[in-house]
């Protein structure tokens, strides 16, 4: 009875029997795993993150959970560019300030433009509907400058914009992020000015205060909202790759679309010509 071959010889024999593309995929996965491990170790060492002394003998899955709680957003930040379809054009999600941090307000100005500025909060869709009811005959374009907010309200606003056949616009140098592009997608015409920032990221299930009755399944709620957003974008004629970019991007980051990309994905119908200073 012959003795088993050494591990190295068995590995070489296994590789020799596999097609080249299988071997390359196997090597690539090993490289990614090693890179993530090294980056994680470096971050842990630089920041002095440690496990609780009482967790030293805990099962591996418990120790991992404890570590990740001490490193908020570590794994999404490391892995996002490595995921299928991942993109390095992710920027930190900036905290809104000034008027953008306030609940959205509406102002009708010349040329039939309704300026919608600020955060989309619960009830914003109702306030928008009231504004349209009062001034709908004068409104031609809804001009957005918003860091986003309530997804449900954004969907309702976008549906109303499409029903009333309004155009939407993000003016030069302004901002439309998170759920704001859902409102923007409602326009029959969708215009983006030079250096306008339009970006998306994952939705987040917000935990509700404790109430009487069975606990809510926040993950199920998030998935339901995601399905509603997919259906909505399809109804608006927007390429579903827009939503794929959103779902791949951690909710503390922002995926910013390039002007030509917005046009190819049918997120916009008109993009202002880029200037020499335009940079993403």
URKAUR-V12682 format. One record per backbone hydrogen bond with DSSP energy under -0.5 kcal/mol. NH is the residue of the N-H (numbers start at 0). CO is the residue of the C=O. Records with the same first field share a line. If there is no record, write none. Layout:
NH=CO, CO
This chain:
9=5
10=6
11=7
12=8
13=9
14=10
15=11
16=12
17=14
22=18
23=19
24=20
25=21
26=22
27=23
28=24
29=25
30=26
31=27
32=28
33=29
34=30
35=31
36=32
37=33
38=34
39=35
40=36
41=37
42=38
43=39
44=40
45=41
46=42
47=43
48=43
54=51
55=52
57=54
61=58
62=58
63=59
64=60
65=61
66=62
67=63
68=64
69=65, 66
70=66, 67
73=70
76=72
77=73
78=74
79=75
81=78
82=78, 79
85=82
89=87
90=253
92=251
93=91
99=96
100=97
101=98
103=118
104=116
106=114
108=106, 112
111=108
112=108, 109
113=140
114=106, 112
115=113, 142
116=104, 114
117=144
118=101
119=147
120=118
123=120
126=122
127=123
128=124
129=125
130=126
131=127
132=128
133=129
134=130
135=131
137=134
138=134
139=111
140=111
141=166
142=113, 140
143=141, 168
144=115
145=174
149=119
153=149
154=150
155=151
156=152
157=153
158=154
159=155
160=156
161=157
162=158
163=159
164=161
165=160
166=139
167=188
168=141
169=190
170=168
172=193
173=170
175=196
176=145
177=198
179=176
181=178
182=178, 179
183=179
184=180
185=182
186=183
187=165
190=167
191=269
192=169
195=192
196=173
197=195
198=175
199=254
201=248
205=203
206=204
217=215
220=216
221=217
222=218
223=219
224=220
225=221
226=222
227=223
228=224
229=225
230=226
231=227
232=228
233=229
234=230
235=231
236=233
237=232
238=264
241=238
242=239
243=239
244=240
245=241
246=242
247=243
248=244, 245
249=247
252=249
253=90
254=199
255=88, 253
256=197, 254
261=257
262=258
263=259
264=260
265=262
266=261
267=261
268=189
269=189
271=191
277=274
